[in-house]
């Protein structure tokens, strides 16, 4: 399943200037691939595609601007768990994990 989202990037608890309102395609990761990254809930892992090469780093937080986590009542929150991979055609691919309760 794929959905389009807009995110702000946070690093060490602070929003990064210039990394706001970023369009992302969020794809649910296959369970076999998600198991590679470990953890008890592989269905909380996603592939993210961004149509730009940006300064996004491992452990950064992607905060969804529009979608609310129904359990917490706050914006959906995704943690970057891979090294973002930039490509020459000016897109990047990132593995993220949805964090609940943040």
N, C-alpha and C positions, 0 to 999 in steps of 0.2 A: 504494500500500500504506500502511496506517495501523497504528500500534501505540501502546499506552498505556505511558507511562513516568513515573517519579517522579525529580525532579532537585533538586539543591542549586545555588544560584546563587553564583558566585565573581566577584569584581571585583578586579582588580590582584593576583591571587594569593591573596586572602583570602576565606573564606566570609562571605557577608552574613548577619548575624543576622536571623532572621525569614523568610528566604527559603530554607527547607529543606523537603524532602518535598513539593514542588509537583507536583501531577498535571498532566501534559501529554499532548496528543494529537500525535504526530509523524507527519506525512504526507510521503511521498516527493514531491518536486517534479517536475513535468513537465520534460523536458530543454529544451524551448523556453524555458520560463520561467526555468529555472536558468541558461541561457546568458546571460540578461540581466545576471546578477550577475558574469559573467566567470569565468575559471579553466579549468583543463584537465579537471576531473572534475566535471561538472555533476550527476552522480548522487550526490554527497556533500552535496547541499543539500536542505533540508527546510522545510516549513511547520509551525510549532508553534502550537497553540491552547491557551490557558490560560483556565480558567473563573474568572478574577479579574483585576482591574487592579492590577498590582504594579509596584514600582520596579525594573524590569529595563531595562537600557540597552544601546545598541550597544557591542560588544566584550566584554560580560559572557560568562562561561563557564557553560554548563549542564552539570553533571556528573551523569550517569545513576547512580542509586543501585544498580540491580540488574543491568544488562546490562554484560557485559565485552566489550571489543574483543578479538577472538581474535588479532589480530596483535600487540598490545602486552601483553595480559594485565592491563590496567588498566581502570577504569570508562570507558565510552564518554563522549566529551567533545565538546560542541557549542559553537561560537562564534557569538554573535549578530552577524549581518552587516547587519541593517536597523535602522531606528528602529522599536522596538516600537509597534504601533498599538492603543491602547485604544479600546473601544467602550462606548457608554452602557449596554448590557445587561450590563456587568461581565464581559466577556471580552476577551482581547487576542490579537493575531496577530503572530507573529515569524518572520522568516526566519533560519535557522541553517545553519551549515556544519559537518559532522563533521570533527574534527581527529584525525588518526591520529598516534600516537607521542608523545602528550602525557601 
